[in-house]
Amino acid sequence: MHRSPITGRHFECFSEDPHLTSRAAVAYIRGVQKHAAACAKHFVGNDQEADRGHSNSVIGARALHEVYLLPFEAAVREAGAQAIMPGYNRLNGEYCAENKQLLQGVLRDTWLWEGFVISDWWANRSTMAAVRAGLNVEMPGIEPRYYAGHLLDKVKAKEVSEDLLDERCRPILQTLLRYPRQGTSKVSSPTVLGSTSESPSLGSSSPVSKEAKRALLHRAAAASLVLLKNQGDVLPFQHFEDGRKSGGLRSLAVIGPNAAHTTIQGGGSSRVHPEPCQSILEALRAALGPRGVEVRYEQGCPCGDRPTKSPELEGLKRMGGCDASGQPIHGHNEAKFLDAVLSIASWCSQKEWFRARCMPVLRCFGLRHTDPGEAGRNLISGEWGSPTDEAPGAPDGCAMRLKGLAGGAGAAAVAAFGFGAASAPMLCLQAALGGGAIGFAAAEVLLRRMIHAQWDEDQSLERAVRLAAEADATVLVLGTDGFWECEGLDQPHMRLPRRQDELARRCIEAAKAAGRPLAVVLNVGSPKELAWLDSAQAVLLSYFGGEGTGSAVAGALLGSVTPAGRLPTTWPKRLDLAPAVAASIAAEQQSDGEGGAAEKGSQGDVIYHEGLHLGYRGLADLPAPLFHFGHGLSYTTFGYSDFEVKLLSPPGATCFLL
């Protein structure tokens, strides 16, 4: 659910509205299960990335069932989802992967579901608690975690009964029979109990042409475009394109970091392997070049990068073998190396000898974080969490010593790469203090790079402002990328990264002073603060629209595509005006005013103070948002008139035809 505008995986979720989320989920699952089993995740309350492996979502019973469980209920009962994946988080005190009330009480006893539950990577934290609660499959996290040989040990020790083992294996076998591997004959199987979906009819394996795929992706991206503002009917530029006004469009300025590097997908494990596709700049050049229109480009400012210290996050960045914008990288050696490591680890994780003999040795070198004796370690922060009954807290050990030995080299490496002018002083200091003599040399290199990059950025911004005043019309493409909106960490704020707001403000002012039209394209995956919105003439939201983003946006700007999408979530003016955030702030202020009498919770608790009032439901006591849920304009106007009401039923009834 869209609970916070800055959550890292906002772009992966459907909506802030449970009904809309349910409808989208049901349609999506039914489509997927024509070809393969679908897995709905994360069950439930995994609505942030910050400390996702330890946070405790404290949700009241009514809000839990009416808001957060409702889409999963529809996924199970209506769409017949074959699998459910619990969240990393705790729900009201218990980790979701070992929450018996959730996995057995809600899923199986109440919803009568017969599918299987599969953990996320590193999300399972126990053997006995998980198997008793209802976890069927454990994703290992590179090496055997708590199932595999650990579960086998429990079975041999008679701690797990044969009946319980059969109960956990049965749903897996049913799904394997229901969705056989490609090339084998299909075995019919009854539908999931309580589901209205039919037995899957596996899609045709006949190849689809690249042209047909490209056309479908273009239609999908075009259908998702949302026209947020269009003052004075600036868009589309069709009256310039066909030359019917003042000699036609002779030049078009295309400005912004996401024009040449259009983001087509967010970051993390949601990434797929796309085909190379057009950016917005390339699509505009392809459309206008044959007409003799000069398309002039200037970046203005970079989108920026976010340095991370976690190996997990660095690995997530390389998912799909793509760059920050989600475009494929040919010869991506890092991604190939990662795939090779995962393949080897997957093979090793299936071998009992590897678990019993190799892992105890590797653990001494700090190459293992998932032994039952090491539960509670936060893979993101590197801190130790609270010990559990099955997994008491572990000492720092050799892993911490290895981490210290690597500190100097790591600081020098960070300095050598350089991650942006905003963090230059701190990075230089870290490199100098942490890397010894090498660190001081690297700090000097870093400082020189930062100064040069800042000068280049200033010059590019000035050129962009001049270009906006000179061209017949301007398209300003702003946004984020898959390293900013990414699994594993939340966004630091709700603004556009780096100097994009300054770029927007100055270009809008320059274009307006010169009497030139300017349209802003937002290539983002979540709501953003737009301080310059009142001055902008037109704003088009593209989201991360996949491989067809470039052509769809170009079509909308030039009039061959009509944007007709609607916002599935509220866009607050500021982060503190988002209903969930505002409710938390109000609760904290009340607690401080009452000497801590109000509910504050313990460390790690994420209390859903807003209750049922998520998104547009919580706007009653807040200022009007930037854009309401459901907002979206079009290139036409609509009028309603001459209404007539006819009575269709006997007097006293309430059935009308409008």
Beta strands, then each sheet from edge to edge (+ up, - down):
strand 1: 39-43
strand 2: 56-58
strand 3: 83-86
strand 4: 90-91
strand 5: 94-95
strand 6: 116-117
strand 7: 226-230
strand 8: 251-255
strand 9: 294-298
strand 10: 473-479
strand 11: 518-523
strand 12: 538-541
strand 13: 605-607
strand 14: 646-647
strand 15: 656-657
sheet 1: 1+ 3+ 6+
sheet 2: 5+ 4- 2- 13-
sheet 3: 7+ 12- 11- 10- 8- 9-
sheet 4: 14+ 15-
end
